[in-house]
Amino acid sequence: MTTKTDITQERAAFEAWMHSRNLGFLRDGDSYSLTYSRRAWEAWQARAAVEADRARRGEATAADAMAILRAALSADPDYAWGWHCAVWAAAHDEGLETGAANRAAARFMHAAFDVDTTKSPNFNPEHLVAEKERQ
């Protein structure tokens, strides 16, 4: 964080975060009067400084990497299906029956990447219903 605008934006985000968790804070100039609020603000600033340094060096953050991966999976259904299959294989190898492993993979793909692999022509629609419900 180098500019006044950066600090103002970070402080607003920090205070919103504190408020969302019902953590009290009382401003004291550029700091906070409560020790835990002051320490949390110092940690917040350190995190922001690391992110800013990474951005200056052109390094991606984990959030950047996830956004890139999410976009790639959304843009290429075959790529998404490959990921689905990898998750399916891991679940199946751990003992889930085929349909349950497919549902687990689809759930993971949706939760992690907001991709609905149940719409793939490769997905067996019978797998949307649990085995015991089909009997």
MINUDREN-471933 format. One record per atom (N, C-alpha, C, CB): residue in three letters; x, y, z. Coordinates in pm, whole numbers, plus 50000, padded with zeros to 5 digits. Glycine has a CB too. Layout:
alaXYZ/...
// end
This chain:
met500874988350000/met500005000050000/met500915012350000/met499025000050124/thr500735020449898/thr501605032149891/thr500845045149883/thr502515031049772/thr499685045149824/thr498975057849809/thr497895059349915/thr498355058749670/lys497485071749936/lys496425074550032/lys495125067549991/lys496195089750044/thr494885066849859/thr493695059949810/thr493755045149845/thr493555061649657/asp494935038749827/asp495085024649862/asp494775022450010/asp496505019749830/ile495335030850094/ile495125029550239/ile493655031750274/ile496015039650316/thr493035041550213/thr491615044350238/thr490755032450198/thr491155057050162/gln491045026650082/gln490285015050036/gln490515002850125/gln490655011549891/glu491765000750165/glu492064989450254/glu491404991250390/glu493584987950271/arg491425003450442/arg490795006050572/arg489295003450564/arg491075020550618/ala488655007850456/ala487215005550439/ala486914990550432/ala486695012750311/ala487734983150358/ala487544968650347/ala487774961950483/ala488494962750241/phe488804966350554/phe489094960950687/phe487934963350783/phe490384967150744/glu487444975550787/glu486364978750880/glu485084971350842/glu486114993850881/ala484834969550713/ala483664961750670/ala483814947150715/ala483484962450517/trp485024941950702/trp485304928250746/trp485114926950896/trp486724924250707/met485634936350972/met485474936151119/met483984936651155/met486224948151185/his483264945551090/his481834947151118/his481054934351084/his481264959051038/ser481424927750971/ser480704915750928/ser480874904251027/ser481184911450791/arg481884905151110/arg482154894751209/arg481804899451351/arg483614890451203/asn481104910651358/asn480714916551487/asn481904918851580/asn479704907551556/leu483014922951521/leu484204926351599/leu484244941451616/leu485514920951530/gly484284945851739/gly484294960151764/gly485614966651727/gly483984962751909/phe485534978951686/phe486744986851659/phe486405001451684/phe487264984551512/leu487335008351741/leu487165022551769/leu488375029751714/leu486985025251923/arg488145038151613/arg489255045251549/arg489935054351649/arg488755053351429/asp491255055051638/asp492085063951717/asp493115069851621/asp492785056451839/gly492715080451552/gly493585086351450/gly493715076751333/gly494975089751508/asp494965073051301/asp495225063651192/asp495235049151239/asp496535066951126/ser494925047051368/ser494955033651423/ser493635030851495/ser496155031951520/tyr493675021451590/tyr492485017451664/tyr492835016751812/tyr491935003851612/ser491865019951897/ser492135020452040/ser492155006552104/ser491105029052109/leu491394997052050/leu491364983652105/leu492564975652052/leu490024976452071/thr493254968952142/thr494484961852104/thr494234951751993/thr495074954852225/tyr493194943452005/tyr492974933351902/tyr492634939751767/tyr491854923851944/ser491934951151769/ser491634958151643/ser492904963751582/ser490624969451667/arg493764969251667/arg495044974851621/arg495904963751559/arg495804981751738/arg495994952351627/arg496804941151575/arg496204935551445/arg496914929751681/ala494884934551441/ala494234929851318/ala494494939451203/ala492714928151341/trp494464952451228/trp494734962451125/trp496174961451077/trp494444976751178/glu497104959251169/glu498514957651130/glu498684945251041/glu499414956451256/ala498024934351077/ala498104922250995/ala497454924450858/ala497424910351066/trp496334931550858/trp495634934650732/trp496544942650639/trp494324942550760/gln497224952550695/gln498134960850615/gln499294952650562/gln498654972650697/ala499804943450644/ala500924934950599/ala500484926150483/ala501454926150715/arg499274920450492/arg498744912350383/arg498584920650256/arg497404906150422/ala498074932850271/ala497874941550155/ala499224945250093/ala497114954350196/ala500234947350175/ala501564950850123/ala502154939350042/ala502514954550238/val501974927050091/val502474915350019/val501764914049884/val502284902350103/glu500424915749885/glu499674914949760/glu500104925949662/glu498174916049788/ala500314937949712/ala500734949049625/ala502114946149567/ala500754962349703/asp503004940549648/asp504344937249601/asp504274926549492/asp505234932449718/arg503444916549514/arg503274906149412/arg502724911949282/arg502344895149463/ala501774920949295/ala501184927149176/ala502234935249100/ala499994936249215/arg503074942549173/arg504134950349107/arg505104941349032/arg504894958749210/arg505364929549085/arg506294920249020/arg505604911648916/arg506944911349123/gly504304913348903/gly503554905748803/gly503234891548845/gly504314905348677/glu503314888548974/glu502984875249023/glu501484874149048/glu503774872049152/ala500944862849015/ala499524860549038/ala499284856349182/ala498984849848941/thr498174860549235/thr497754855949368/thr496934843249349/thr496934867149443/ala496624836649457/ala495774824649449/ala494414828249391/ala495604818249589/ala493894839849428/ala492594844249374/ala492694846449223/ala492124857249444/asp493814852049177/asp494024853749033/asp494044840248962/asp495344861349005/ala494764830849021/ala494874817548960/ala493504810748953/ala495854808849040/met492724811849059/met491384805849058/met490494812348952/met490724807149196/ala490594825448939/ala489784832548839/ala490164828048698/ala489964847748852/ile491454826348673/ile491914821848542/ile491424807648515/ile493464822448534/leu491554798948614/leu491104785148599/leu489584784448580/leu491524776748720/arg488844792248658/arg487374792548645/arg486984796848503/arg486754802148750/ala487644807148452/ala487344812048317/ala487664801448212/ala488124824948288/ala488784794648228/ala489184784348131/ala488204772748132/ala490594779348161/leu487784768548249/leu486834757448259/leu485464761348206/leu486714752748404/ser485064773748226/ser483774778448175/ser483784779648024/ser483414791948237/ala484934783247967/ala485044785547823/ala485194772647745/ala486204794647794/asp485674762047808/asp485984749647737/asp485334737747806/asp487514747647726/pro484144733747761/pro483444722547826/pro484244709447827/pro482134720347757/asp485064707147725/asp485864694947723/asp486934695247832/asp486514692947586/tyr487514706947854/tyr488504708547961/tyr487824706348096/tyr489154722647956/ala486634712148113/ala485884710248237/ala485564695548258/ala484584718748236/trp485184688648149/trp484854674548161/trp486094666448203/trp484284669248028/gly487244670248154/gly488484663548196/gly488714665048346/gly489684669348120/trp488484676748399/trp488594678948544/trp487544670748617/trp488434694048578/his486324670848565/his485244662948626/his485684648248635/his483924664148543/cys486244643048528/cys486654629048525/cys487764626148626/cys487124625248385/ala488674635648643/ala489744633748741/ala489164633048883/ala490774645148731/val488214641748912/val487564641549044/val486744628749058/val486674654149063/trp486014624948951/trp485244612548954/trp486144600748986/trp484524610348819/ala487304599848920/ala488214588548941/ala488674587749086/ala489424589648847/ala489004599249143/ala489454599349283/ala488324594649375/ala489914613549324/ala487104599449351/ala485964595549434/ala485644580649416/ala484734604049399/his485684575949291/his485404561849262/his486464552949324/his485324559549110/asp487734556949315/asp488824549149375/asp488684548149527/asp490174555449339/glu488014557849586/glu487794557749731/glu486554549949771/glu487694571849783/gly485884543749674/gly484784534749706/gly483394539649671/gly484824531949847/leu483254551749619/leu481914556249579/leu481494548649454/leu481894571549554/glu480214544749450/glu479714538349329/glu479734548549216/glu478274532449350/thr479614544049094/thr479784552448976/thr478914564948979/thr479484544548852/gly477614563349006/gly476704574749008/gly477044584649118/gly475284570049024/ala477354579449237/ala477704588249349/ala478994595849319/ala477854580149480/ala479954589049257/ala481214595649221/ala480964606549118/ala482234585349166/asn480054603949023/asn479714614048923/asn479034626048988/asn478794608048815/arg478104623449082/arg477434634549151/arg478434642349235/arg476294629249241/ala479354635449300/ala480374642249381/ala481264651049293/ala481234631949457/ala481654645749177/ala482494653549086/ala481744665849035/ala482954644948967/ala480484663949000/ala479674675248952/ala479504685649061/ala478294670348902/arg479284681049184/arg479134690349297/arg480434698249318/arg478754682649425/phe481564691349312/phe482854698149328/phe483054708649218/phe484004687949326/met482794704749094/met483004714048981/met482114726448995/met482714706948848/his480904724449043/his479994735849060/his480444744549177/his478554730949083/ala480794738249289/ala481194745949407/ala482514753349386/ala481314736649528/ala483474746749325/ala484804752749310/ala484904762349192/ala485824741949294/phe484214759249083/phe484414766748960/phe483144772348897/phe485094758148861/asp482004769948958/asp480714774548906/asp480484769148764/asp480654790048907/val480854756548744/val480684749848615/val479734738148636/val482054745048555/asp478704737048554/asp477724726248566/asp478064715148468/asp476294731448542/thr478814705148515/thr479214694148426/thr478094684048405/thr480434687048483/thr476974685648478/thr475844676648450/thr475204679748316/thr474784677748562/lys475524691248258/lys474994695048126/lys475834689348012/lys474944710248114/ser476954683148045/ser477814677247942/ser477104665447878/ser479164672748003/pro477274663747746/pro476674651947681/pro477294638947733/pro476854652947528/asn478444639847798/asn479104627947854/asn478514623647988/asn480584630647870/phe477764632648052/phe477224629648185/phe475984620948169/phe476884642648262/asn475944609748241/asn474794600848236/asn473704606448328/asn475204586248279/pro472564610748272/pro471514616748355/pro470974607448463/pro470374621348268/glu471114594148442/glu470694584648545/glu471504586348673/glu470834570348493/his472684592148661/his473544593948777/his473094605548866/his474964596148733/leu472124613248819/leu471604624148903/leu470754618749016/leu470794633948818/val470294606549002/val469474600049105/val470324589549174/val468194593649044/ala470294589449305/ala471074579549380/ala470644565449344/ala470924581949531/glu471574556249346/glu471344542049311/glu470154536349389/glu472604533649339/lys470094538849518/lys469024533149600/lys467644538649562/lys469284535749747/glu467594550749506/glu466324556549465/glu465824550649334/glu466464571649452/arg466754545149252/arg466374539349123/arg465854525149140/arg467564539349027/gln466114518949253/gln465724504949272/gln464294503749320/gln466644498049372/
// end
